[in-house]
Amino acid sequence: MKRIVLLGGGYGGVLTAKKLAKKFKKDGDVEITLIDRNPYHTLLTELHEVAANRTPEDAVKIELKKIFEGQKVQVVMDEVRHIDFTAQTLESRKCKYKYDYLVIGTGCKPTFFGIPGAAENSFTLWSYEDAVRLKEQIRDMFGEAAKETDPAVRKTKLSFVVVGAGFTGVELVGEMAEFRDELCKEFFIDPQEVRLVVADMAPKILPILPDKLIAKSEKRLAKMGVEVITNAKITRVDSQAVIMGDQRIPAHTIVWTAGVEGSELVGSLDVQQQGRKRIVTNDKLQSVDHDNVYVVGDNIFYIPEGEERPVPQMVENAEQAAPIIAHNIHADVKNQPKKSYKPGFHGTMVCIGSHYGVANVGLPNRMFMLSGFMALFAKHFINMFYLFTVAGFNKVWSYMMHEFFHVHHRRSFVGGHFSKRSPNFWLLPLRLYVGYMWLSEGLEKLWKIIDNPSRIFLIPPSPHAADATSAASQAVDAVAKTVDAQAAASAVTNAKDAVEALPVPHFITSMMNGFMDIFFYQSNGDYTVLAKVFQTGMVLAEITFGILLIIGLFTALSSVATIAMGLMIWCSGMAPYEMLWYLTAGVALIGGSGSIFGLDYYVLPWLKKHWKRIPLVRRWYLYTD
């Protein structure tokens, strides 16, 4: 039995474990274990959204057992305190774990550079607990300030300083500016009383970005009422202020985002380290001291060939390192050649509040600068891509709900336009009426079919029919009723008194004519048997979906189906202008209209409950919570 142990459930650990599980899926003699002190994976890059109350607290957590549902990975919740590389064991207070291959991905923790009082008097933003604690602190300060009568104390409570103007600090202070506006309304505080400061010892903020994007970021922060202080030599932090040389900024809330170092465990390991407690690796991402120990994510210290600096501590480094490590472990077990790590990073992105962002993205040799909507679009797209690789459709759906549809105060890059703010019961009359219209139209056509099964009125006559007069009379007969006007357009070119149809682009008409020539028309212009089957199917579909809309069962599916039927009729050139009404009403009814006075209220929860129990469904995350 080969035992592979991954230490840490961060970005690198999770991705490496998934890759290993895939490679060793059929190997019964390989055991994969992931150990983390928490039962969940934390989306560290999204913590600022929780800290500033943009998204709910559970939005940044994914249960590890959900991630590895049905996969060859055992998840263990424990805190490893020591690694014995000679005995190849990991030790916690309660257990020892043997390994043949070890992947270290314990991540980082904040570093305070030895500045007096920084660790004791600052909040940090490096864990789920940090984000929740900071959110409560911000709200508490507004609540206390609202009752404070001493102007000096009130000002201190309403002052917030973020130390560190890198990605974390800038994203946090941008979100705090929006949170400030909400809290000012809630506690009846003038926004001018609130002071937001982001300070850094470096000469500029976001130093990794091009100067053009830095200037845009500074302009955006100024617009949001955030003070930016650079070249700030921070000498001390006390419980009520940050001291920068001779300058003292009073504040009850000081957040430290100025830098990180390797975790406490990594710092204690007897392996070669450089930088801020990062483990030195070779090009295979093995520790230079132990061939069976690999390093992933922020713990890597590796300088690629041709580069002067080590790989950056960013998520994409973990994403690119994970498959290399999985391949190399698999190669070692199977006696195959290993691969070297040759990273090619695709840029960086930062959001400044929910409505604005900047990004420098592209290929390693060709970067593009984006700002505003496109930068945030890129950020959300990449986030969803990552979430899909980790937890499939389930987490992507959850992310979309948090970011686009369940937003409050329009805190989304698409504003509140997609926010589900209207109760579904307002759609009940529309649902019943659309259902009745489809049902009545279907029943009326059904009697025509019963009366004369050979009569075709939902498909235009063949242009190759020998008797054009007969074709015209068919078309005239087809416009007997208003929404029976699905057949009306068949008479547009054959009868002058036909109901006017919606225009159809020529290329669609050509494709539809070719399709109908193959399936619906015989060489002499008569209809095929398939034409009769199609017409009967369309009529039965109208009746079926009409009933489903009336009783409120599978309304989303029924609404989509009515839109599809309307589009089919339009493509055939037989849709009257009334069809526009059906199409728009169908779109309006997609979003859960059956959950009010409909069977969806009872049926969908029952189906979800049993659907989630299917192993294949859980394995591929084909469900929603």
C-alpha positions as CSV (number, residue, x, y, z in Angstrom):
1,M,0.0,0.0,0.0
2,K,1.3,3.4,-1.0
3,R,0.2,6.1,1.3
4,I,0.0,9.7,0.0
5,V,-0.8,12.3,2.6
6,L,-1.7,15.9,1.7
7,L,-1.3,18.4,4.5
8,G,-3.6,21.4,4.2
9,G,-7.0,21.9,2.5
10,G,-6.2,25.2,0.8
11,Y,-6.1,25.8,-2.9
12,G,-3.0,23.7,-3.6
13,G,-4.0,20.8,-1.3
14,V,-7.5,20.5,-2.7
15,L,-6.4,20.7,-6.4
16,T,-3.5,18.2,-5.9
17,A,-5.8,15.8,-4.1
18,K,-8.3,15.9,-6.9
19,K,-5.7,15.3,-9.5
20,L,-4.2,12.4,-7.6
21,A,-7.6,10.8,-7.1
22,K,-8.1,10.9,-10.8
23,K,-4.7,9.4,-11.6
24,F,-5.0,6.6,-9.0
25,K,-8.7,6.0,-9.5
26,K,-8.2,2.3,-10.4
27,D,-5.3,1.6,-8.1
28,G,-6.5,-0.3,-5.0
29,D,-3.0,-0.3,-3.5
30,V,-2.8,3.5,-3.2
31,E,-4.4,5.4,-0.3
32,I,-4.8,9.2,-0.5
33,T,-5.5,11.2,2.7
34,L,-6.0,15.0,3.1
35,I,-5.5,16.4,6.6
36,D,-6.8,19.9,7.6
37,R,-7.8,21.3,11.0
38,N,-11.0,22.6,9.4
39,P,-13.7,20.5,7.8
40,Y,-14.0,23.0,5.0
41,H,-12.0,24.7,2.2
42,T,-11.8,28.5,2.5
43,L,-11.9,30.8,-0.5
44,L,-9.2,33.1,0.8
45,T,-9.5,35.5,-2.1
46,E,-13.1,36.2,-1.3
47,L,-12.8,36.9,2.5
48,H,-13.1,40.6,2.0
49,E,-16.7,40.1,0.7
50,V,-17.7,38.5,4.0
51,A,-15.8,40.9,6.2
52,A,-17.7,43.8,4.6
53,N,-21.0,42.0,4.5
54,R,-21.4,41.7,0.7
55,T,-21.9,38.0,0.7
56,P,-23.1,35.6,3.5
57,E,-20.6,33.9,5.7
58,D,-21.0,30.5,4.2
59,A,-20.2,31.9,0.7
60,V,-16.4,31.4,1.3
61,K,-16.6,27.9,2.6
62,I,-16.8,24.5,0.8
63,E,-17.1,21.4,2.8
64,L,-14.1,19.2,2.1
65,K,-16.2,16.0,2.1
66,K,-18.5,17.6,-0.5
67,I,-15.4,18.4,-2.7
68,F,-14.2,14.7,-2.5
69,E,-17.7,13.1,-2.7
70,G,-17.3,9.7,-4.4
71,Q,-13.6,10.2,-4.9
72,K,-10.5,8.3,-3.7
73,V,-9.6,10.8,-1.0
74,Q,-10.1,10.3,2.7
75,V,-10.6,13.6,4.5
76,V,-9.3,13.8,8.1
77,M,-9.9,16.8,10.5
78,D,-6.8,17.1,12.6
79,E,-4.0,19.6,13.4
80,V,-0.5,18.2,12.7
81,R,2.1,19.6,15.0
82,H,5.3,17.8,13.9
83,I,6.7,16.0,10.9
84,D,9.3,13.3,11.3
85,F,10.9,13.0,7.9
86,T,13.1,10.1,8.9
87,A,10.3,7.9,10.2
88,Q,7.9,9.4,7.5
89,T,5.2,10.2,10.0
90,L,3.0,13.2,10.9
91,E,2.1,13.7,14.5
92,S,-0.9,15.5,16.1
93,R,-2.0,15.5,19.7
94,K,-4.2,12.4,19.2
95,C,-2.7,10.5,16.3
96,K,0.3,9.6,14.0
97,Y,0.0,9.3,10.3
98,K,2.4,7.3,8.1
99,Y,3.2,8.4,4.6
100,D,5.1,7.3,1.6
101,Y,4.6,10.6,-0.2
102,L,3.8,13.9,1.5
103,V,2.5,17.1,0.0
104,I,2.9,20.1,2.2
105,G,0.4,22.9,1.5
106,T,-0.3,24.5,4.9
107,G,-0.3,28.0,3.4
108,C,0.7,31.2,5.2
109,K,-0.1,33.4,8.1
110,P,0.2,37.2,8.5
111,T,3.6,38.6,9.4
112,F,4.1,41.7,11.4
113,F,7.8,42.4,10.7
114,G,8.5,42.8,14.4
115,I,6.6,46.1,14.6
116,P,5.7,46.7,18.3
117,G,2.0,46.2,19.0
118,A,1.0,45.1,15.5
119,A,0.2,41.5,16.4
120,E,-1.6,42.4,19.6
121,N,-3.7,45.3,18.4
122,S,-4.6,44.5,14.8
123,F,-7.3,42.5,13.1
124,T,-6.1,40.2,10.3
125,L,-7.9,38.8,7.2
126,W,-6.4,35.4,6.6
127,S,-9.2,32.9,7.6
128,Y,-12.9,32.5,7.7
129,E,-12.9,33.3,11.4
130,D,-10.9,36.5,10.7
131,A,-13.6,37.7,8.2
132,V,-16.5,37.1,10.6
133,R,-14.7,38.7,13.5
134,L,-13.9,41.8,11.4
135,K,-17.4,42.1,10.1
136,E,-18.7,42.1,13.7
137,Q,-16.1,44.6,14.8
138,I,-17.0,47.1,12.0
139,R,-20.7,46.8,12.8
140,D,-20.1,47.1,16.6
141,M,-18.1,50.3,16.0
142,F,-20.9,52.0,14.1
143,G,-23.4,50.9,16.8
144,E,-21.2,52.3,19.6
145,A,-20.4,55.5,17.8
146,A,-24.2,56.1,17.2
147,K,-24.6,56.2,21.0
148,E,-21.3,58.1,21.8
149,T,-21.6,61.7,22.9
150,D,-17.9,62.5,23.2
151,P,-16.9,63.8,19.7
152,A,-13.2,62.6,20.0
153,V,-14.2,59.1,21.0
154,R,-16.9,59.0,18.4
155,K,-14.3,59.9,15.7
156,T,-11.9,57.2,16.8
157,K,-14.7,54.6,16.7
158,L,-15.6,55.7,13.1
159,S,-11.9,55.6,11.9
160,F,-10.7,52.4,10.2
161,V,-7.1,51.9,9.0
162,V,-6.0,49.1,6.7
163,V,-2.2,48.5,6.9
164,G,-1.0,47.1,3.6
165,A,-2.0,48.3,0.1
166,G,-1.5,45.1,-1.8
167,F,-4.4,43.1,-3.3
168,T,-5.9,42.1,0.1
169,G,-5.8,45.6,1.6
170,V,-7.2,47.4,-1.4
171,E,-10.0,44.9,-2.0
172,L,-10.9,45.1,1.7
173,V,-11.0,48.9,2.0
174,G,-13.0,49.1,-1.2
175,E,-15.6,46.7,0.2
176,M,-15.5,48.6,3.5
177,A,-16.4,51.8,1.7
178,E,-19.6,50.3,0.4
179,F,-20.3,48.7,3.8
180,R,-19.8,52.2,5.4
181,D,-22.6,53.6,3.2
182,E,-25.0,50.8,4.4
183,L,-24.1,51.2,8.0
184,C,-24.4,55.0,7.9
185,K,-28.0,54.6,6.8
186,E,-28.7,52.0,9.4
187,F,-27.3,53.9,12.3
188,F,-28.1,57.5,11.0
189,I,-24.5,58.5,10.8
190,D,-23.2,61.1,8.4
191,P,-20.7,59.4,6.0
192,Q,-18.4,62.4,6.3
193,E,-17.8,61.4,9.9
194,V,-16.3,58.0,8.8
195,R,-12.6,57.9,8.0
196,L,-11.2,55.1,5.9
197,V,-7.4,54.9,5.4
198,V,-5.2,52.4,3.5
199,A,-1.5,52.8,4.3
200,D,1.6,51.1,3.0
201,M,5.3,51.3,3.5
202,A,5.9,50.9,-0.3
203,P,6.0,54.0,-2.6
204,K,2.8,52.9,-4.4
205,I,-0.3,50.7,-4.0
206,L,-0.7,47.4,-5.9
207,P,2.9,47.4,-7.0
208,I,2.5,44.4,-9.2
209,L,0.2,46.2,-11.6
210,P,1.2,48.7,-14.3
211,D,1.2,52.3,-13.4
212,K,-1.8,53.1,-15.5
213,L,-4.0,50.7,-13.5
214,I,-2.5,51.9,-10.2
215,A,-3.5,55.4,-11.1
216,K,-7.1,54.2,-11.9
217,S,-7.2,52.4,-8.6
218,E,-6.1,55.4,-6.7
219,K,-8.7,57.5,-8.5
220,R,-11.4,55.0,-7.6
221,L,-10.4,54.9,-4.0
222,A,-10.5,58.6,-3.8
223,K,-14.0,58.7,-5.3
224,M,-15.1,56.2,-2.6
225,G,-13.7,58.5,0.1
226,V,-10.7,56.4,1.0
227,E,-7.4,58.1,2.0
228,V,-4.3,56.5,0.5
229,I,-1.0,56.9,2.4
230,T,2.2,55.5,0.8
231,N,5.8,55.6,2.0
232,A,4.4,55.2,5.4
233,K,7.0,54.1,7.9
234,I,4.9,52.3,10.5
235,T,6.7,52.3,13.8
236,R,4.1,51.1,16.3
237,V,0.5,50.1,16.7
238,D,-1.4,50.5,19.9
239,S,-5.0,49.8,20.9
240,Q,-6.3,53.1,19.5
241,A,-3.9,54.3,16.8
242,V,-1.4,53.5,14.2
243,I,1.9,55.5,14.5
244,M,3.8,56.4,11.3
245,G,6.9,58.2,12.4
246,D,5.6,61.5,13.8
247,Q,2.1,60.9,12.5
248,R,-0.5,59.3,14.7
249,I,-3.8,58.1,13.1
250,P,-6.4,57.4,15.9
251,A,-8.6,54.4,15.2
252,H,-10.3,51.6,17.1
253,T,-10.2,49.3,14.1
254,I,-6.8,48.5,12.6
255,V,-6.6,45.7,10.0
256,W,-3.2,44.2,9.1
257,T,-2.8,43.0,5.5
258,A,0.8,44.0,5.1
259,G,2.4,40.6,4.4
260,V,2.5,36.9,5.0
261,E,5.0,34.2,6.0
262,G,4.9,30.4,6.1
263,S,2.6,28.7,8.6
264,E,3.9,28.0,12.1
265,L,4.4,24.3,11.2
266,V,6.4,25.1,8.1
267,G,8.6,27.5,10.0
268,S,9.5,24.7,12.5
269,L,10.4,22.1,9.9
270,D,14.0,21.0,9.5
271,V,14.2,21.7,5.7
272,Q,15.9,24.4,3.6
273,Q,13.8,27.6,3.6
274,Q,14.2,31.0,2.0
275,G,12.1,34.1,1.9
276,R,9.5,34.2,4.6
277,K,9.5,30.6,5.7
278,R,9.0,29.1,2.2
279,I,10.4,25.6,1.5
280,V,13.1,25.4,-1.2
281,T,12.1,23.0,-3.9
282,N,13.7,21.7,-7.1
283,D,12.1,21.9,-10.6
284,K,9.9,18.8,-9.8
285,L,8.5,20.7,-6.7
286,Q,10.2,18.2,-4.4
287,S,11.8,19.5,-1.2
288,V,15.6,19.6,-1.9
289,D,16.1,17.7,1.3
290,H,13.5,14.8,0.8
291,D,12.6,13.3,-2.6
292,N,9.2,12.0,-1.4
293,V,8.1,15.4,0.0
294,Y,6.5,17.8,-2.4
295,V,5.4,21.4,-1.8
296,V,2.4,23.2,-3.2
297,G,0.9,26.7,-3.2
298,D,2.3,29.5,-1.0
299,N,4.9,27.3,0.6
300,I,6.9,26.9,-2.6
301,F,10.2,28.7,-2.9
302,Y,11.3,27.9,-6.5
303,I,12.9,30.2,-9.0
304,P,12.1,29.1,-12.5
305,E,14.8,29.0,-15.1
306,G,15.4,32.4,-16.6
307,E,13.7,34.2,-13.7
308,E,15.2,36.3,-10.9
309,R,12.4,36.0,-8.4
310,P,10.6,33.0,-6.9
311,V,7.1,32.0,-8.0
312,P,4.5,34.4,-6.5
313,Q,2.3,33.5,-3.6
314,M,-1.0,33.5,-5.6
315,V,-3.8,31.1,-6.4
316,E,-2.6,30.5,-10.0
317,N,0.7,29.2,-8.7
318,A,-1.2,26.5,-6.7
319,E,-3.4,25.8,-9.7
320,Q,-0.4,25.2,-12.0
321,A,1.7,23.4,-9.4
322,A,-1.0,20.9,-8.4
323,P,-1.1,18.8,-11.7
324,I,2.7,18.7,-11.8
325,I,2.9,17.3,-8.3
326,A,0.2,14.8,-9.0
327,H,1.9,13.7,-12.2
328,N,5.3,13.4,-10.5
329,I,4.0,11.3,-7.6
330,H,2.1,9.0,-10.1
331,A,5.2,8.8,-12.2
332,D,7.3,7.8,-9.2
333,V,4.9,5.1,-8.3
334,K,4.7,3.8,-11.9
335,N,8.5,4.3,-12.6
336,Q,7.8,6.8,-15.3
337,P,9.6,10.1,-16.1
338,K,8.7,13.2,-14.1
339,K,7.9,16.7,-15.4
340,S,9.4,20.0,-14.5
341,Y,7.4,22.9,-13.2
342,K,7.3,25.6,-15.9
343,P,4.7,28.2,-14.7
344,G,3.2,30.7,-17.1
345,F,1.0,33.1,-15.2
346,H,-1.9,34.8,-16.8
347,G,-2.1,38.0,-14.8
348,T,-3.7,39.6,-11.7
349,M,-7.0,41.1,-10.9
350,V,-8.3,43.2,-8.0
351,C,-11.8,44.4,-7.3
352,I,-12.3,47.8,-5.6
353,G,-15.8,47.4,-4.2
354,S,-18.5,45.4,-6.0
355,H,-18.8,47.7,-9.0
356,Y,-15.2,48.4,-10.1
357,G,-12.0,46.5,-10.7
358,V,-8.7,46.5,-12.6
359,A,-6.9,43.6,-14.2
360,N,-3.8,42.9,-16.1
361,V,-4.4,39.6,-17.8
362,G,-3.6,37.6,-20.9
363,L,-0.8,35.3,-21.9
364,P,2.7,35.4,-20.3
365,N,4.1,37.4,-23.2
366,R,1.0,39.4,-24.0
367,M,-1.0,41.1,-21.3
368,F,-4.1,43.3,-21.6
369,M,-5.1,46.0,-19.1
370,L,-8.8,46.0,-18.2
371,S,-10.8,48.1,-15.9
372,G,-14.4,48.5,-14.7
373,F,-17.0,46.0,-16.0
374,M,-14.6,43.9,-18.0
375,A,-12.1,43.5,-15.2
376,L,-14.9,42.3,-12.8
377,F,-16.3,40.0,-15.6
378,A,-12.9,38.4,-15.9
379,K,-12.6,38.0,-12.2
380,H,-16.0,36.3,-11.8
381,F,-15.4,34.1,-14.8
382,I,-12.0,32.9,-13.4
383,N,-13.6,32.4,-9.9
384,M,-16.4,30.2,-11.4
385,F,-13.9,28.2,-13.5
386,Y,-11.9,27.4,-10.3
387,L,-15.1,26.5,-8.4
388,F,-16.2,24.2,-11.2
389,T,-12.9,22.3,-11.0
390,V,-13.4,22.0,-7.2
391,A,-17.1,21.3,-6.7
392,G,-18.7,21.4,-10.1
393,F,-22.1,22.8,-10.9
394,N,-23.1,22.9,-7.2
395,K,-20.6,25.6,-6.1
396,V,-20.9,27.6,-9.4
397,W,-24.6,27.8,-8.8
398,S,-24.1,28.9,-5.2
399,Y,-21.5,31.5,-6.3
400,M,-23.9,32.9,-8.9
401,M,-26.6,33.2,-6.3
402,H,-24.4,35.1,-3.9
403,E,-22.8,37.3,-6.5
404,F,-25.6,38.1,-8.9
405,F,-29.1,37.1,-7.8
406,H,-29.2,37.4,-4.0
407,V,-27.3,40.6,-3.7
408,H,-28.4,43.4,-1.4
409,H,-28.0,47.1,-2.0
410,R,-27.1,46.5,-5.6
411,R,-23.6,45.3,-4.6
412,S,-22.8,43.4,-7.8
413,F,-20.9,44.4,-10.9
414,V,-24.3,44.0,-12.7
415,G,-26.0,46.2,-10.1
416,G,-29.3,44.9,-8.9
417,H,-30.7,44.1,-12.3
418,F,-30.5,40.4,-11.7
419,S,-31.4,40.5,-8.0
420,K,-34.3,38.2,-7.1
421,R,-36.1,40.9,-5.1
422,S,-39.7,40.4,-6.3
423,P,-41.9,37.6,-4.6
424,N,-43.0,35.0,-7.1
425,F,-46.7,35.3,-6.2
426,W,-46.9,38.4,-8.4
427,L,-46.4,36.0,-11.4
428,L,-49.3,33.8,-10.4
429,P,-52.0,35.5,-12.6
430,L,-49.6,35.5,-15.6
431,R,-48.8,31.8,-15.2
432,L,-52.4,30.8,-15.0
433,Y,-53.3,33.0,-18.1
434,V,-50.4,31.7,-20.3
435,G,-51.3,28.2,-19.3
436,Y,-55.0,28.7,-20.2
437,M,-54.0,30.2,-23.6
438,W,-51.8,27.3,-24.5
439,L,-54.4,24.7,-23.3
440,S,-57.3,26.3,-25.1
441,E,-55.3,26.6,-28.3
442,G,-54.1,23.0,-28.1
443,L,-57.6,21.6,-27.4
444,E,-59.1,23.6,-30.3
445,K,-56.5,22.2,-32.7
446,L,-56.9,18.7,-31.2
447,W,-60.5,18.5,-32.3
448,K,-59.4,19.5,-35.8
449,I,-57.0,16.6,-35.8
450,I,-59.6,14.2,-34.5
451,D,-62.1,15.4,-37.1
452,N,-59.6,14.9,-40.0
453,P,-56.3,13.2,-39.1
454,S,-54.9,13.8,-42.6
455,R,-55.4,17.5,-42.5
456,I,-52.1,19.4,-42.0
457,F,-52.4,23.0,-40.8
458,L,-49.3,23.6,-38.7
459,I,-46.8,23.1,-41.5
460,P,-46.8,25.3,-44.6
461,P,-47.6,23.6,-47.9
462,S,-44.7,22.5,-50.0
463,P,-43.5,25.1,-52.6
464,H,-43.2,22.2,-55.0
465,A,-46.9,21.2,-54.8
466,A,-48.4,20.8,-58.3
467,D,-51.6,22.5,-57.5
468,A,-50.8,26.0,-56.3
469,T,-54.5,26.8,-56.0
470,S,-55.0,24.0,-53.6
471,A,-52.0,25.2,-51.6
472,A,-53.5,28.7,-51.4
473,S,-56.8,27.4,-50.2
474,Q,-55.0,25.3,-47.5
475,A,-53.2,28.5,-46.4
476,V,-56.5,30.5,-46.3
477,D,-58.1,27.8,-44.2
478,A,-55.1,27.8,-41.9
479,V,-55.9,31.4,-40.7
480,A,-59.3,30.7,-39.3
481,K,-58.4,31.6,-35.7
482,T,-56.1,34.2,-34.2
483,V,-53.5,32.2,-32.4
484,D,-54.2,29.3,-34.7
485,A,-52.1,31.9,-36.7
486,Q,-49.2,29.6,-36.2
487,A,-50.4,28.5,-39.7
488,A,-51.2,32.0,-40.8
489,A,-47.8,32.7,-42.2
490,S,-48.1,29.7,-44.5
491,A,-50.6,31.8,-46.4
492,V,-48.4,34.9,-46.7
493,T,-47.2,34.1,-50.1
494,N,-50.2,32.1,-51.2
495,A,-53.1,34.2,-50.1
496,K,-53.4,38.0,-50.0
497,D,-55.8,37.9,-47.0
498,A,-53.4,36.0,-44.8
499,V,-52.6,37.2,-41.2
500,E,-49.3,39.1,-41.2
501,A,-46.5,37.0,-39.8
502,L,-43.3,38.0,-37.9
503,P,-40.4,38.6,-40.3
504,V,-37.8,35.8,-40.5
505,P,-34.2,36.3,-41.7
506,H,-33.6,34.7,-45.1
507,F,-30.9,32.4,-43.9
508,I,-33.2,30.9,-41.3
509,T,-36.0,30.5,-43.9
510,S,-33.5,28.7,-46.2
511,M,-32.5,26.3,-43.5
512,M,-36.1,25.6,-42.4
513,N,-37.1,25.0,-46.1
514,G,-34.3,22.5,-46.4
515,F,-35.2,20.7,-43.2
516,M,-38.9,20.5,-44.2
517,D,-38.0,19.2,-47.7
518,I,-36.2,16.3,-46.1
519,F,-38.7,15.4,-43.4
520,F,-42.1,16.8,-44.2
521,Y,-42.6,16.8,-48.0
522,Q,-42.8,14.0,-50.5
523,S,-41.4,14.5,-54.1
524,N,-44.9,15.3,-55.4
525,G,-45.5,18.0,-52.7
526,D,-47.7,15.9,-50.4
527,Y,-47.0,15.6,-46.7
528,T,-45.1,12.7,-45.2
529,V,-46.3,10.6,-42.2
530,L,-43.7,12.4,-40.1
531,A,-45.5,15.7,-40.8
532,K,-48.7,14.2,-39.3
533,V,-46.7,12.9,-36.3
534,F,-45.0,16.3,-35.8
535,Q,-48.3,18.2,-36.0
536,T,-49.9,15.9,-33.4
537,G,-46.9,16.2,-31.2
538,M,-47.0,20.0,-31.3
539,V,-50.7,20.0,-30.4
540,L,-50.2,17.6,-27.5
541,A,-47.2,19.7,-26.3
542,E,-49.4,22.8,-26.2
543,I,-52.0,20.9,-24.1
544,T,-49.4,19.4,-21.8
545,F,-47.4,22.5,-21.1
546,G,-50.6,24.5,-20.7
547,I,-51.8,22.1,-18.0
548,L,-48.4,22.1,-16.3
549,L,-48.4,25.9,-16.1
550,I,-51.9,26.0,-14.7
551,I,-51.1,23.4,-11.9
552,G,-47.7,24.9,-11.4
553,L,-45.7,21.7,-12.0
554,F,-42.2,22.0,-13.6
555,T,-43.0,25.5,-14.5
556,A,-39.4,26.5,-15.4
557,L,-39.2,23.6,-17.8
558,S,-42.7,24.3,-19.2
559,S,-41.8,28.0,-19.7
560,V,-38.6,27.2,-21.5
561,A,-40.6,24.7,-23.6
562,T,-43.2,27.3,-24.6
563,I,-40.4,29.6,-25.6
564,A,-38.8,26.9,-27.7
565,M,-42.2,26.1,-29.4
566,G,-42.7,29.8,-30.1
567,L,-39.2,30.0,-31.7
568,M,-39.9,26.9,-33.8
569,I,-43.1,28.5,-35.1
570,W,-41.3,31.7,-35.8
571,C,-38.5,29.9,-37.7
572,S,-41.1,28.2,-39.9
573,G,-42.4,31.7,-40.9
574,M,-45.9,31.0,-39.4
575,A,-45.7,33.1,-36.2
576,P,-48.2,36.0,-35.9
577,Y,-47.1,39.1,-33.9
578,E,-49.1,37.7,-31.0
579,M,-46.3,35.1,-30.6
580,L,-44.1,37.9,-29.2
581,W,-46.4,38.0,-26.2
582,Y,-46.0,34.2,-25.6
583,L,-42.3,34.5,-25.8
584,T,-41.9,37.4,-23.4
585,A,-44.4,35.8,-20.9
586,G,-42.5,32.5,-21.1
587,V,-39.3,34.3,-20.1
588,A,-41.0,36.0,-17.2
589,L,-42.3,32.7,-15.8
590,I,-38.9,30.8,-15.8
591,G,-37.8,31.9,-12.4
592,G,-39.8,29.8,-9.9
593,S,-43.4,31.0,-10.6
594,G,-44.6,27.5,-9.7
595,S,-43.4,27.8,-6.1
596,I,-46.5,29.9,-5.2
597,F,-49.9,28.0,-5.3
598,G,-48.4,25.3,-7.5
599,L,-47.2,21.7,-7.3
600,D,-43.6,22.8,-7.6
601,Y,-43.9,23.9,-4.0
602,Y,-44.2,20.2,-3.0
603,V,-42.7,18.2,-5.8
604,L,-39.3,20.0,-6.4
605,P,-38.1,19.7,-2.7
606,W,-39.0,16.0,-2.8
607,L,-37.2,15.5,-6.1
608,K,-34.1,17.4,-4.9
609,K,-34.0,15.2,-1.8
610,H,-34.0,12.0,-3.7
611,W,-31.9,13.3,-6.7
612,K,-29.0,14.1,-4.4
613,R,-28.9,10.5,-3.1
614,I,-27.9,9.2,-6.5
615,P,-24.2,8.4,-6.4
616,L,-23.5,9.7,-9.9
617,V,-25.3,13.0,-9.1
618,R,-23.2,13.5,-6.0
619,R,-20.0,12.5,-7.8
620,W,-20.4,15.2,-10.4
621,Y,-22.1,17.8,-8.2
622,L,-25.2,17.9,-10.4
623,Y,-27.5,19.4,-7.7
624,T,-28.2,22.6,-5.9
625,D,-28.3,23.1,-2.1
